[in-house]
Amino acid sequence: MTSERPALKTSMTGRGVYPASQARWLLHPLRRLIMSPRRICSRLALKPADRVLEIGPGPGWFSPQIARLIPEGTLVLFDIQREMLVLAAQRFIAAGVTNYQLVEGDAKRLPFESNSFDAVLLVTVLGEVGDPGRTLREIRRVLRAGGRVVITEQLGDPDHVRRKTLRALASDAGLRITRLEGSFLQYTATLGIA
C-alpha cells in the first residue's frame, strides 16, 4: 500500500494543505473577527488536566489559548508540515507556554495510543487531510470514552466540509454530532463517541 501526502495548496484559495510559506495570513489580527480563539476554544469545554490533540494547527492561532485552559494538562500539536510546528513553537515561547508537544505526521495515521485524548480540535482542516473518513476513524481510536471532537468549518474555504457530509463521515467512524452551532457561513460541530 502506498501512502500519499496531501497536496499543498498552490495559492491561498486553492484546494489542499495550506502552505507554511503563507502562514502569516493565518495570524493576521483581523482573523479574530471571524475565528476568535476564545470562542472556538470555549467550545472544547476543557478541564484543567485534559490531554488535547490539535490536528492541523498551522502556526498556532488557537494553540496558546488552548494551552492556557489546560494548565495541568497537555496540548499536542499535530501537523504534516514541520514548518508550521516551528511557527507554533515560536508563539508558545513568546506566550510563556510550556505544556505542549509537537508531533509531525499524517492525520490518516495518528501515532498515538488508543484512548489517549480527552479532546480533539480541527479548524478548517478535515477537508485538507486527503481522506476525511479515515482521519475520523483514527480520531475515534485515540479519543477517550466521554471525549469530544470539535470541528469548525467555514464556507468559502476550498476544502469546506458540509454539515451533511460531516454527519455521514462521523457516523461511519463511530462518532455522532452532539452539538451544532454557528451560522450558514461558519459552523462548529461537537462530536462524541456513538
SVG drawing of the C-alpha trace seen along z (x, -y; Angstrom):
<svg xmlns="http://www.w3.org/2000/svg" viewBox="-27 -43 38 45">
<polyline fill="none" stroke="black" stroke-width="0.4" points="0.0,0.0 1.4,-3.4 0.6,-6.5 0.1,-9.8 0.9,-13.0 -1.9,-15.6 -1.0,-18.2 0.0,-21.7 -2.2,-24.5 -0.7,-26.4 -2.3,-29.6 -4.4,-30.8 -7.5,-29.9 -6.6,-26.5 -7.5,-23.1 -5.2,-21.1 -2.9,-21.7 -2.4,-25.4 1.3,-26.1 3.6,-27.2 5.0,-29.9 1.7,-31.8 1.2,-31.2 1.4,-34.9 -2.1,-35.3 -3.4,-32.8 -2.0,-35.0 -3.5,-38.3 -5.2,-40.1 -8.4,-40.7 -8.9,-36.9 -10.2,-37.4 -13.4,-38.8 -14.3,-35.5 -12.2,-32.9 -11.9,-34.1 -9.6,-31.7 -11.6,-32.4 -14.9,-31.5 -13.6,-28.4 -11.7,-27.1 -14.7,-27.6 -16.5,-25.0 -14.0,-22.4 -15.4,-22.5 -11.9,-21.8 -11.0,-20.7 -7.6,-21.8 -6.0,-18.4 -7.2,-17.4 -5.0,-16.0 -5.9,-17.7 -4.9,-16.9 -5.0,-19.8 -4.8,-18.5 -3.5,-20.9 -2.8,-23.8 -0.8,-25.7 1.2,-28.4 -0.8,-28.0 -3.6,-30.6 -5.7,-28.7 -2.9,-26.8 -1.8,-29.3 -5.4,-29.8 -6.0,-26.0 -2.8,-25.5 -3.8,-28.2 -7.1,-26.5 -5.4,-23.2 -2.7,-24.3 -2.4,-20.8 -2.9,-19.0 -1.0,-18.7 -1.7,-20.1 -0.3,-18.0 0.0,-19.9 0.0,-17.5 0.7,-18.8 2.0,-17.4 4.3,-20.4 7.3,-20.8 7.5,-24.5 4.0,-25.1 5.1,-23.3 8.2,-25.6 6.0,-28.7 3.6,-27.4 6.5,-26.7 7.7,-30.3 4.2,-31.5 4.3,-29.3 7.7,-30.6 6.5,-34.2 3.4,-33.4 5.5,-31.6 3.5,-28.4 5.3,-25.1 2.5,-22.4 2.7,-21.3 4.2,-18.8 4.9,-19.0 4.4,-15.9 4.8,-15.8 2.8,-13.4 -0.2,-12.5 -3.7,-12.6 -4.7,-9.4 -2.2,-7.5 -2.1,-9.1 1.0,-7.9 -0.8,-7.8 -2.1,-5.1 -5.8,-4.3 -7.9,-6.2 -5.3,-8.8 -7.1,-12.2 -9.9,-14.0 -10.5,-16.4 -9.5,-16.8 -9.7,-20.1 -9.7,-20.6 -10.4,-24.0 -10.9,-24.1 -8.6,-21.1 -10.8,-18.0 -11.2,-18.7 -7.4,-19.0 -6.3,-15.7 -6.9,-13.6 -9.2,-11.0 -11.5,-12.6 -13.2,-9.3 -10.0,-7.5 -8.9,-10.5 -12.1,-10.5 -11.7,-6.7 -8.2,-7.5 -9.6,-10.3 -12.2,-7.9 -9.5,-5.4 -7.4,-7.9 -10.4,-9.5 -11.1,-8.5 -14.6,-7.5 -16.5,-10.7 -14.1,-12.7 -15.2,-15.2 -14.1,-16.2 -14.7,-19.8 -14.6,-20.5 -15.1,-24.1 -15.7,-24.6 -16.0,-27.9 -17.9,-28.5 -15.6,-29.8 -12.7,-27.5 -12.0,-25.5 -11.8,-22.3 -15.0,-23.1 -16.8,-20.0 -20.6,-20.4 -22.6,-19.6 -24.4,-16.7 -21.1,-15.2 -19.6,-15.6 -22.6,-13.8 -22.2,-10.8 -18.4,-10.6 -18.8,-10.8 -21.4,-8.1 -19.2,-5.8 -16.3,-6.5 -18.4,-5.6 -18.9,-9.2 -22.0,-11.3 -22.7,-15.0 -23.9,-16.1 -24.0,-19.8 -24.0,-22.0 -23.6,-25.8 -22.7,-28.7 -24.2,-30.1 -24.5,-29.4 -21.1,-30.9 -19.2,-29.1 -20.3,-26.1 -18.8,-24.2 -19.8,-20.6 -19.0,-18.8 -18.8,-15.1 -18.8,-12.3 -18.4,-8.5 -21.6,-7.0"/>
</svg>
